[in-house]
């Protein structure tokens, strides 16, 4: 292999960030710990739909799992502030694996619907909050290097885009080899192992500082945090609603199979946008750019209504995807700067919960809007919601300083 060619192709900021101990190994292990999450949720949907032949019940179970995530993530973060945070993540990973096995037994044995819904709720509630942990810990991992913070957040967000693309493919392979039930159990066990690896890779002092509750100046109830919670909810809403609208667009144009291609174009554009942001963004870029990018995403979403064929929709989705990736990354960095030195894992867990609930609401609302007025109405409402969220975030003056407030040196 020509290593000089590889070095030339990979930006120096990527190499330095991933090569800085322990940043590289922690980022990689956090991605592996969250990869089973998407497979897990899709496998649960397939399992219920296959056993009960009812997408309505499968949707209800998915809603119960989302509700479980909304309860479980903040609960883990609060517990992590009082006990050893790494041990909390490990305990919840074990509980999640047990919940996955119990859920499979409940569904296959056709237990009462209430019991299966409770099983789905437990499946969501026991997801280990690795996402909140890594996002809260990034500023502590990189210490005083703010440009490393920017790159680390961007790489983390880009990796999550890659998970979104690869998870359905992994599920397809797992189901073809075994079944949805075995795929769910395998995903839960992989999450269990990966979570333990993540905790062992993370310096314990980083997690402890990320869960510190000694300073409540920026609490969950502050107006700035409320503004960013609104943004996160809207991001989840927008992603889910746009996916429904793209599927409806493809069906309306007489080529439903093209929906997968269009969504893949959007996902790949997001990957590219995230990598560009990671390679080019300055150390104080987030504080000045996330609101303009959020407004640009609103405009890009509405612009999708101009498409009249797949050939016009695809380039519009490229622009939307690139803007989205940069916006989402800058929002994560702004949140990290806002709460660094405070109970940031708890606040990040609420941010992830807001995103998740927003996605559930967005999917439901998009279905109703598309049924009532078509895919263009869904995109118009989604773009308007994003614009309103931008206004709320601006009024809240969220993230006035995108800089690291707790500049501790990296821990090897």
Secondary structure, 3 states (H helix, E strand, C coil): CCHHHHHHHCCHHHHHHHHCCCHHHHHHHHHHHHHHHHHHHHHHHHHHHHHHCCHHHHHHHHHHHHHHHHHHHHHHHHHHCCCCHHHHHHHHHHHHHHHHHHHHHHHHCCCCHHHHHHHHHHHHHCCCCHHHHHHHHHHHHHCCCHHHHHHHHHHHHHHHHHHHHHHHHHHHHHHHHCCHHHHHHHHHHHHHHHHHHHHHHCCHHHHHHHCCCCCCCCCCCCHHHHHHHHHHHHHHHHHHHHHHHHHHHHHHCCCCCHHHHHHHHHHHHHHHHHHHHHHHCCCCHHHHHHHHHHHHHHHHHHHHHHCCCHHHHHHHHHHHHHHHHHHHHHHHHHHHHHHCCCCHHHHHHHHHHHHHHHHHHHHHHHHHHHHHHCHHHHHHHHHHHHHHHHHHHHHHCCCCCCCCCCCCCCCC
